[in-house]
Amino acid sequence: MSMRYPCDCNACGDDGQCKFYSIEFHLRAKCMSDETLDVTSKNLYNSNHTVVPVDFIYFAGYESSKQRSTDKI
């Protein structure tokens, strides 16, 4: 698949969202006290589990960056 840009995508609707360029995140945080709750990107989850940040640490205990093959010259 060649590189596509949202402006050239026929699948994107008027709002610019489609399966190629959109990721839906859900916020999972609940404050159970009167104090302020710190909410960070760690509280965000997406429905597509194949999309993760570069430095994401899986719950299984390994880092995605260690699983990628990287060639250094």
N, C-alpha and C positions, 0 to 999 in steps of 0.2 A: 504494500500500500504506500503510495507516495504521500508526501506532506500535503495536508489540506489546511486551509485557513477558514475560520468561521464565516468570513464574508463571501467565500466561494462555495460554501457547503449548501447543497440543495436540501439536505435533511433538516437543517436548522429552521425553526419557525420564526415568526416576527420578533420574538423575544430573544433570539440568538441561542436558544437552548436546544440541544439534541443529544443523542447517545454518544456522539463522538467528542463533544466539547464540554459536557456538563457532568458535574459530580455533585450529588446531593448529600449534604452532611446533616447529621442529627446531633443535637446537644443533649448530653446526659449529665445533668448536675442538679442537685436539689439541696437547698440550704435548710438544715434542720435546726438551726439556732438563730438567735438574734444578731449574731456576728456576720460580717461580710464574708461571703464565700468566694475564694479565688477560683476563677474558671479560666482554663487555658485550652490550648489546642488538644491536649490529652483528653479533654472531655468531649471532643468531636469524633463522631463515627460516621463512616459512609456506608451505603448499602452495597457498594461494589468492593468486595474484599481484595480484589486484585490490584486496586489502586491504593498505594501507601506512600507516605513521605520517604525521602531518601534515607533519612536517619531513623526510621521507624524500628522499634524493637518489638518483635513478636512476643506474644504471651508464652510461646513455647521456649523462649529463652535465647534465641539467636537473633542477631542483627541482620537486616536485609542487606546492608552494605557488605557484609561478609559472605553472603550467598551469591552476589553478583560476580561474574568473571570480569576481571579488569586486567588489561594488558598494559604493562609499563615498558616503554622503550628507552 
